[in-house]
Amino acid sequence: MEIFKFICKRTLWSLVALVGLSIIIFTLSRVVPGDPARMALGPRATEEAVQALRSELKLDQPMIYQYFHWIASVLRGDFGLSLMTMRSVTDDIKIYLPATLELVIVAAIIQCVFGILLGVLATASQGSYMDYLLRVVAYIGVVTPSFVFAVLFMLLFGYKWPILPVLGRTTVEVNVSPITGMMVIDSIIRGDFSTAADAFVHLLLPATALAMNGMAQLARITRSSMIDNSERDYIVMETAQGLSKKEIFFKYLLRPSVIPAVSVLALQIGSLFANAFLVESIFNWPGLSRYGVEAMLFKDLNAVSAVICIVGFVFIIANIFVDILVAIIDPRVRLKAGE
């Protein structure tokens, strides 16, 4: 019952956040200098053609009318026409979003699993050369941008030692109707395991490059939390009762120590979307983040607004998921939610 109340409360606050996000997105997209209609038609277009396009896009209406017209269309799943691709923005999202989601999901799994494992390993070898080495590697990972890792991985594993593919989602273009749009999952559903394996191998370098920064941060957070919790009274009591170090480490110390790392996962997922556009550009990955940046340069208001809305929605869903996960791990959160 407590967890249900907790989920309802988080969902209501998330809806408020989405409304606020929609207002900010719309306002920023309208105050940016430049005429979207003129940019779409080019400098040689007649004034009559520009005014006709402005009227079609409702840019000649008051801001408050434009917002409610835009939000009503968004709630219907209609983000309007992209001035960059001259297709429906919704169709563009169906094409590009699954590729970025697939990349972000794999990167999140890599950074979560290996970040926590490295933090546990550093704690287990505290004060040793392994601990110092892992801490140095973590510092390097935190301060190094994802695109640097992307370029480095491409040079090392794509050209110096060509053991992994560096461009695109598959070696051979797959011309079949998508199910989810995620190449690995769709190939498994169809029973085409060779294509699934090829798509997964293509994911390794960009996903790892995207995950490096977050993985290093999670390793540092996990190590710091485990060292701090190891001095708590309940750990001292378990040690005094004669329990083995291994049992104390994995049964009593690990679970409460991963809570801070899990808590920052939602922020990490948001940063994955933010950093994905450079990684997608380097690896020629046809994703939503790359599409969003190109739309910004083209001043495609409908596409930019749609991309930010989608990323904001995914970020809020990730926050709710992480909050539920923390509530499952930490009973104190459930008890507080039930008050």
N, C-alpha and C positions, 0 to 999 in steps of 0.2 A: 504493500500500500504506500509506504514511504517513497519507494522508487517511482511509483506512478505519479504521485504528487510532484516529485522532483522533475520528472520528464515534462509534465504539463506546464510547470512554472518556467522551465527553460524554453519550451516551445513558444509560450506567450511572449517572453522577452525577445525571442528571436524574430517573431513577426514584427514587433516594434522596431527592431534593428533594421529589418528589411525595408520598412516604410521610410525610415530615416535615410537609408542607403539610396533608395530610389530618388528621393528629393535631392540629395547631394549629387548623384550621378547626372540627373537631368539638368540641374543648375550649372554645373561645371561644363557640361557639353554645349550649353547654349551661350556661355559667356566667353568662350575661347574666341579670339579674333579670327576673322575670315568668314567668307560666305560659302557654306557647303554647296549650295546650288551652283555658284560660279565655278568652284573647284571641280565639281562633277562634270560640268558641260565644257569647261575649258575657256581660255581667254577670248576665243573667237566667236563664242556663242552670242546671239543677239540678246538684247535686254528683255525682249518679249519672252524668249525661251527660258531665260533665267527666272523671270517672274512667274512663269507658268509652273516651273519645277518647285519654286518656293511655295506657291499656293498648294501644290500637290503634297508637299511635305509639311504643310501647316506652319511654315516658318513665318508667314505674314500675320499670324494670329497672336493675341496676347500670350504672355508666358504661362499664366495660370491655365488658360484653355489648352495650350500645347501640352502641359504636364498631364492634365486629366485625360486628354485624348491619347497620350503616349501610354499612361499607366493602364488605361482600359484595354488598349491593344496588347500590352505585355501580358495582362491577365488572361487574354485569349490565346496567348502563345504566338502573337504576331509582333515581331520587332521591326517591321517595315522593310523597305528596300535598301539594300546595300549599294551605295553610290560607287563603291570600289569594284565590286564583282558584277553589279547589275542583276543580282539574284536576290531572292528573299533571304534576309538575315537568318531566319529560322532554318532554312535549308543549309546555309553556310555553317551554322552551329552544329547541325546534324553530321556534317562532314568532318569538321575539325575538332569538336569537343571530345569524341571518343579517343582520338589519338593522344590528346593531352591527358585525359583521365587515365588511360593505360600507362602512360609514362609516369605520372604522378603517383599512382597506386604502387607501381613497382619500386619507385624511388622511396616512397614512404615505408614500404616493407623493409627495404635494404637498410635505411637509416635507423629504423626502430630496432630491428633484430640485431644488427651488427653494432649499433651505438650502445645498446644496453649490454651486449656481450663484452665489448671492449671496456666498458665501465666496470663490469664485474671482474674481468681479468686484471685490470689495473688495481682494483681494491684487494683482490686475492694476493697479488704480488707487491703490496704496498711497501715502498722503501727500497725495492730492488731495481736493477737496471731495466727490467721489463716495464716497471711502473714509470720510470723516468722517460723511457722511449715512447710509451703510449701517450704520456702527457705532452711530450713535444709534438708528436704526430697530431694530437687533438688540437693543440694551439695552431699548428699550421693549417689544419682543416677549417678552423673557425675563421681565420683571417683571410683565407684564400677564396675569391669568388668562384662560383660554379663554372663560369665560362672559361676560367683558366684551367680547371681540371678537364673540361671538355676538350680544349685544344691539346692539352698534354696527353690525354688518353688517345685522341685521334692520331697524334704523331707517333706515340709509342706502339699502340696495339693495332693501328690501321695501316701504318707505313713502315716504321722501323721493324716491328715484328707483326706482320699482317695476319693476326690470328682471329680477329673479330671484325665484322662489317661496321662501317662508319657512316653510311648514308642510307636514308630511307627507312621504311618499315619492313620491307621484305626484299629478297634478292630479285625475284620475278614478280611483276605486278599481278595482283590477284583481282580478276574482274568478275566478282560474284556479288550478289546483293548482300549487304551487311545485315547481321542480326542485332548485335549490340554496337558494332563499329569498332570494337576492340579486337585486333587481329588475332591475338593468341586465343581468346575465349571463343571467337567465332570459328576458328579452325578446329578447335577441340570439339565444339558442338557438332560440326559437320563430319568429324572423324578423320580430318586431314591432319594427322599428327606431324607429318614432315613440314608442312607450312607453319604449324604451331611452333615447332622447334626453331624454324628459321626466323619467325617473327620474334620469338623470345630472345634469340641470340642478338638480333638487331636492337633489342631493348637494353641489353646489358650495359653498353658504354654510356649512352645518354642518361639512363636512369642512375647509374653509379656516380657519374659526374654531378648530376643534380642532387644526389643524396649526400655527398661528401660533407658539405658544410653542416647540415643538420645532424648527421651521424657523429661528427666531432663534438657538437654541442651536447647531444644526448649522452655521449660517453663521459664528458666532464661532469654533467649534472648527476648521472648515476654514481660515479665514483665519489663525488662530494657528499651526496646523500647517504651512501652506504658507510662512509667513514664517520659521518656525523651520528648516524643511528647506532653504530657499533659501540658508542659510549653511553647509550641510553641505559636506564636502570634495568629494563626487562632483559636486555642482552647480557648484562653483568650477572643477573640472577640465573639465567639459563647456563651461563658459563660456570657459575658456582655450583650448580646442580650436577655438574659433571657431563653434560651433553657434549658430543663430539663437535669439533670446530666445523666440520662439513655440514652437520645437521643444523647447527645454529645459523650458518651462513645462508643456506638455501631455504630453510623452513621458516626462520624467524626474522632474518635480516633483509633478504632480497625483496619480499613482497612490499613492505612499507617503503623501501628505498626507491622502488621504481615509480612511485606515485608522482613525484615531481617531474620525472622524465615523461610520463604519460600525459601529465597536465599541459606540457608545452607542445604536444603533438599537433594540436589544432593550429597553433601559430606556425609550426613547421610546415604544415600542409599549405597554409596561405603563402608562405615564403617560397614553396616549391612552384606554385603557380606564377609568382612574381618573377622568379629566376628562370622559368622554363623558356621564355621567349628567346634568350641568347643561346641556350643549349639547343633548342629546336632549330634555330637558324644555322648553327654550326654543323649539326648532324642532318640538315635538310629534312627535319621532321615536320610533317604537315599538321601542326597542332593549332589549338585555339589561341595560345599565348602569342605565337608568331603572327597569326591572323589579326589579333587585337592591336599589336604594335603597328602593323602595316595600315590598319584602319585609322589609327591615330595620326600617322603621317599624312594620310589622304584626307583627314578631317571628315571621315565617314561617321556622322553622329549616331546613326542607328546601330551600326556595327560596334562602335566603341561602347555605347550604353549597354548593348546586349552582352558583350564580353564581360564588362564590369559586373553586371547583374548576375551573370552565371557564376563568376568567380566568387562574388559575395555570397550567393546562395550556397555554393559548395562549402565555403569557409564556415558559414553558420551551421550547416548540417554536420560538418566535421567537429565543430565545437560541442554540439549536442551529443554526438557519439562519444567524444572524449570524456565529457562530463558524466555520461552514463557508465563508461568504463571505469572512471575514477570512483564513482559511487559503488560499483560492484567490488572493487579492490579495497576501498576504505569504508568500513561501516560507519565512521563518524560523519561522513557526508550524508548518508541515508538518514541517520538520526537527526541531523540538523535540518534536513529537508522536511522531515515529518513534524517539526515543532510548529 
